[in-house]
Amino acid sequence: MLKGKQTWWFENKPVIIGAATVVGPEEGEGPLASDFDLVHQELDMQQKSWEKAERLLMEQAAQFALQNAGIDKNRLEFYVGGDLLNQIISSSFAARSIGAPYLGLFGACSTSMESLAIASLTVDSRSANYALAGVCSHNCTAEKQFRYPTEYGSQKPPTAQYTVTGAGAAVVAATGSGPVVECATIGKVVDLGISDPFNMGAAMAPAAVDTLTAHFNDTGRTPSDYDLIVTGDLASVGHKIAKDLLLRDGVKIDDTVFNDCGLMVYDVNKQKVQAGGSGCACSAVVTYGHLLKKLKKGELNRILVCATGALLSPLSYQQGESIPCIAHAVAISGKGD
């Protein structure tokens, strides 16, 4: 059901019956390492290319999610996913082995919550009993495509972010036990003219604020209705900007409630990740690996995850275009109410 102008309200309470995360070595050195299903010790994962390694991440996350959900892949009716690479090849190639009808998405780093929103809508509308939402990213594939190959060894400014190597997947079902997807607010494209690909946090922060504001307006909820509100990958630069913009708009969120997945997945004071994490997998591994566990344990009752994405391409950057950005927010509770 549409609520307000931008929010899907899921009246049939789709349930996340199983989720999984697979990450690379840097993420395995971060503060959330114990929450991931599998930590690879090498970036190449014994594959012949970075792209094949990224695809493996997605395949493994999907396999673990199905195992954790307790269902065979033959019962899976839809796979909804995406990534950062041209023609979303990691997700599309992984779809060959997953074997379910496939909806490929590109929302850049916002794809984690975009895929969860669409999978939940599919289940809520009774168009499916089981749908898999999944995304992936790899530091070396993203660097090669959007900036410079890792072998080039270029230095990056402090505003730059470190693309998370990982994949996250969640099985959404019509019935079962697990956290409930309550609603999803679909964002609009926001572009304030920033064109620096090494300052994604500043570019994406206005989109996050726009979607969060729309969510509160549509649902009638306030920040106090959530135990935790996290943005996707604004990292240290964008997170501060988002807080300032929300305060300007009269939305007060306590620092203990408001966080960012790009700041949670790494220890930014000890790891060499510049401003923090980014990438499709950033919000996915934090949400599916860390936050869902807290919901299941009752340490959190309701969360709002607002994943952000920068919709640029290498071509648009080279042509001097600014960076249009988007954010999608999904509310998840430990149990329906």
Secondary structure, DSSP 4 states (H G I P E B T S, - for coil): -EETTTEEE-TT--EEEEEEEEE-HHHHTSTTGGG-SEE-SSSSTT-SSHHHHHHHHHHHHHHHHHHHHT--GGG--EEEEE-SSGGGHHHHHHHHHH-S-EEEE--GGGHHHHHHHHHHHHHHTTS-SEEEEEEEE-HHHHHHHHS--GGG-----TT-BEE--EEEEEEEESSSSS-EEEEEE----B--S---TT-HHHHHHHHHHHHHHHHHHHH---GGG-SEEEESS-HHHHHHHHHHHHHHTT----TTTEEEHHHHSS-TTTSS-BT-EESHHHHHHIIIIIIHHHHHHTS-SEEEEEEEEE---HHHHHTT----EEEEEEEEESS--
